[in-house]
């Protein structure tokens, strides 16, 4: 499915035909890290016969369920690299980039379904703009798994990305593309720091920005997520694999303080929840002042009305409100753990003072309100 801009410019399968007519030059690479993904691969690989100007590499990261063999049978044009033992998605992607051909490399997770047109659209979006070094898309609002927890997680991602489009000091490896030279210039994903799925893509995007490269979030480039979320991996992911390491990254000056989920629109309710819980604890201690907690609670609920409306329109109803509260509580918990970890690290001398590692992200005065030029330039929508 091609992707068109308002001016009629086409990014996708139709434009790639002209490229192939020039000769079978590999222009783009696709890297997919896979680990025990047999349930998802038939859907993920179904529409990825991308043509002669593409090189496709799948990195099997120590799978034990036959993922590599299945992938080869489903997509014979792809090359399969194998890690005998799991090394994590960061290192798997780095290995894929080393092996794949092409000046622009697209990353796709093994539980994400992207049509051929959207994959080609992402690559041509990046190639067509010399000012960009990376671009990434968003989940659609039709997640494959329809349990309340899975729908909430995917719709929350959709909601945040669709309200944060433009030039951003971040990256998303679930469906994102990067030019090879900037990728190599910053050393790829930090596989030494991130051994499991975490915030390695946000860290990578921050280092791109620190080095003077621009990344764009284009939410019209949408993919479908297949992951089945449970309450357990909801909590573990939010606390230990997102909020805690992201907080440490910000406190160490390696990431901006106002991107995506850390934008004031999404950070304010977490602060209101924390203040409400703190005032409630104090009021019980002194036997008075419950009205302060009530005010914070009302402010928290009022701030979240836009998401409540969004959740209601997507048939999440009360479950959406309850799960958003759990998400904010997990974020508050993870952030608190991150602060403690950072302070302990400073006491043990493992972390430089924040003042000496101040991120260029802050010194350049990045603002979400300014992050519109990318979307305005391309004005894409999916047919």
N, C-alpha and C positions, 0 to 999 in steps of 0.2 A: 504494500500500500504506500504510494508516494505521499509526501507531505508538501503542502503548498503554502506559500506566503501570500499575503493580501495582494501583493503586486503581481501575482501569477508565477513567481519563480518557484520551480519545483526542486525539492530535495528528495532523492530516493531512487526507486528502481528505474524510472524513465530517464533521469539524468545519467545514471550509471551506464545505460546503453551506449550513450555517446562516448563515454570514457573507454568502454571496451572496444569500440570501433577503432580507437587509436592504436590498439595493440594490447596484448595480454601482459600489461605492466601491473605488478602488485602495488596497489596504492594504499590499501587498508588491511589491518590485521584485526582479528577477533580472538580474544582470550577468554576462556571460560574455565575457572577452577571448579572441579567437581570432587565431592566426597560423599560416597554412599547415597547416590542420587538416582537410583534406578526408577523410583516412583515418579520422578519429575522429568527425566530426560526425554521420553517420547513427546511430551508437549513442548519442552524447551527447544529441542532440535528440529521440530517438525517443519519450520519455515526458514531454515538458515542455509539453504543452498544459494550463496550470495554471488556467485559469478567469478569470472577470471581475474578481476582486479582485487580479489580478496584472498587472504591467507587465514586459515582457521586453525587455532591450536587449543586443544583441551588438555588441561593439566589435572590428571587424576592424583589426588592427594591422599594416597594410602587407603583407597576404598577397599572394602572387603565384601562387597555385594555384587561384584561384576559390572560396576558402572563403566569401566573403560571398554570392556568388550561390547556392551550394549551401545555405547556412544559410537564406536567404530562401525557397528552394523547400521545404525540409524543415519550417520553422517559420514559416509566413506571418504569424502573430500577432506575431512579434518585430520590433522596429525594429533596423535595422542602421546603425551608425555606422562611418565609414571614416576611418582615418588613412592618408594617402598614403605616409608613411614610418613604419617601426616606431619607436615611442617607448618600448616596454617595457611589461610587464604592470602595473606600478604606476600609470603615467600612464593606461593604457587603463582600468583599474578606476576611477580618479578621474573620468575623463570619463564613464564609464557611470553613476556615481552622480549626477553633475550632471544627466544627462538622464532617468534613470529616475524613475518615480513610486513613492510608497510610503514609509511611516515606517520600515519594516524592509527592509533590502536584503540579499539572498542573493548570495554569490559562488560561482561554479562554474568550475573550469578546463575548458578545451576538450578535455582528455584524461581527463576524469572522468565516469563514468556514474552518475547518481543517479535513482532512480525518482521519480515524481510524489509518492508518499506520503512519501518521505524528505525531499524538498525542502520540501513543505508542513509536515512534522513539525518540521523545523529552524526554519522561520519561526514557527510557533505556539508552539514551545518558548520562543523568545525573547520573543515578544509576551506570553505568559502570565505572565512573571516580571518585574515592574517593577524588581527589584533588579539585573537583568542588562542590560548594554549590548551584549554580543556572545556568540555561541556558535559552536562549530565541532565537526565530527565527526572521523571517521577512515576510513582505507581498510579494506575488508573483508580477509579472509584468502584471497580467491580472485582474485588478479590475472589480468587477461586474457592477458597474455603469459607463457608458461610456461618461458622460458629460465631457467637457474639465477640469473643476475645480476638479471633483472627480478623474479623471485619473491622473491629475498632483499631487494631494495630495498623492495618493497611490504610484505613481511611484517615487516621491521624497523620501518617506520613504524607498522604495525598494532600490533606488540608494544609500542612505546614509548607510543603514545597510549592503549592499553588499560590501561596501568599508571600513567597520569598524570591520570586523569579528575578533574574538579572545577573549582574556581575557580583560574584560572592567569593570570599576567601575560604572556599571549602571545596569538597568533591564528594561524589557518591559513586562507589564502585559497583553497585548493584546494576546500574545501567549508565555508564559514562564513557567518554572518549578523551584521549589526551594525545597530543603530538609527541613524537618520540624524543625529540631533542630536549624539550622541557622536562620530560619524565626522567631522562638520564641525567640531566643537569642537577636535579635535586635528589638523585639516588633512589628513585622509585619509592615503593612502600617500605616503611620501617619494620622489617620482619624480625629484627632483634628485639624491639620493644613490644610488638604485638604478635604473640604466638597463637592466639585464637581470634575468632571474629570479634572485633571491638570497634574502635574509632580510628583504625588505621587509614581509612579513606579521608576522614576529616583532617587528620594529621598531615596526610599527603597534600591535600588542598591548601592547608595553611602554609606548608613549606613552598608550594608553588607561588603563592602570593608573596611570601617573604622574599623570594628570589626575583620578584618583579614580573611574574607571569599572571595572566588573567584567566579565570574560569567563569563559565556562565551556567546558571541554572535555567533551563528552558522547560517549563512544566508541560508544554504541549506535546513533548516527546514522551509518550506514556507507554508503560509496560504493565503486565499483570503478574501479581505475586501469588505463588502457590503454597507458601508456608502455612503450616497448621500450628497456630500459637496455642499454648496452654497457659493457665495462670502462673504455673511454676516458671516456665521460660520467659514469660512476660516480666515477672519480678526480677529474676536473676539477670536478664539482659539489661533491663532499665537501671538497676542498682550497680551491678558489678562490671558490665561490659559497655555501658554508655555513660551514665552520669558521673561515676567515680573517676574513670580515666579522662573524661572530657574536662572535668573540673581541675584535675591535676595539670592537664595540658594548658588550660587558661592561666592558672596560677603560676606556671613556669614561664609564661609569656610566649608560648609557642602557638597560640591560637587567639583569634579575635574574641571579644567578649559579647558580641551582639549579632552572631550569625545564626540563621535558621532557628533551631529550638532555643537559642540563647537571646534572640531578639526580644526586646522589652515586651512585645505583645504576648510572647509565650513564656517569658521568665517571670513577669509580674504575678500571675496567679500562684506560682510556686512560692514566691516571697510572701504573698498574702496568706497562703495556707500555713507557712511556717510561723508567721507572726500571730495568726489566729490560734495555733496550737500552743505557742509560747504564752500568750496572754491568758489562754484557758488554764494552763498549768499554774500560772501565777495567781489567777483569781481563786482557784481552789485552795491554794496555799494560804492566801490572806483572807479568804472568805468573802470577798467582794470584787467588784469590777467585771462581772460577767458580761455586762453590756459592751465592753470593749471587744471581747471575743465575738459577740454577736455582730458587731459592726464589721469586723474583719471577715466573718463568714458571709455576710451580705455582699460585701465588696468582692469577695472571691466568686460567688455565684453570678453576680452581675457581670464581672469581667469575662466569664466563660459563656455568656449567652450566645455569641456568634457560633461557637462550636456546638453548643447544645442544639441550636437551630439546624446546623449542618447535619449533626447526628440524627436528629428527628427526621429530616428530609431523606435520610438514607436508611430509615427504618431501624435505627439503633435505639431510639427512645431513651428510657431510663437507664438501660445498660450502658449507653454511651456516656451519660453523666457520671455514673458510678465508676466506670473504668477510667475516665479522665481523672477523677479524684485519686484513684490508685496510682495512675501514671505520675501525677504530681507528687504524691507521697513517696514513691520510689525515687523520683528525681531529687527530692529534698534529702532523702536518706543517702543516696549515692553522692550527692554534692557534699554532704557533711563528712562522709568517709573520705572523700577526695581532699577536703581541707585538712583533715587530721593526717592523712598520708603525706601531704605536702609539708606540713609543719614538722612532722617527725623526720622527714627526709632532710629538711633544713638543719634540724638539730644534729643529725648524724653527718652533716656535711655532704650529702649526696646531691643536693640541689642548689644551684646558684640563687642568690637573692633575686626576687622578681625584678627589682630595679635594674640589675645588671643584664637581665635577659629580656628587656622590654621589647615586645613584638613590634616589628614594622607595621603590622596590621593596625595597631592603635595610633602610631605616629602619623600615618597617612590620612587619618580621619575618616576611615570607612564608615558609611552610614547606609542602613538598609534603604532609606528613602532615596539614596542616590543610585541604587542598584536596579536601574530600569533600562539602561542603554542597550543591553543585549537583546532583550525581548522586543524593544521598539525597533531595533535594526532589522530583525528577521520577521517578526510578527507571524509566527508559524501557527498553523492549526492542522490537525489530522483530518483527512477525509474519512 
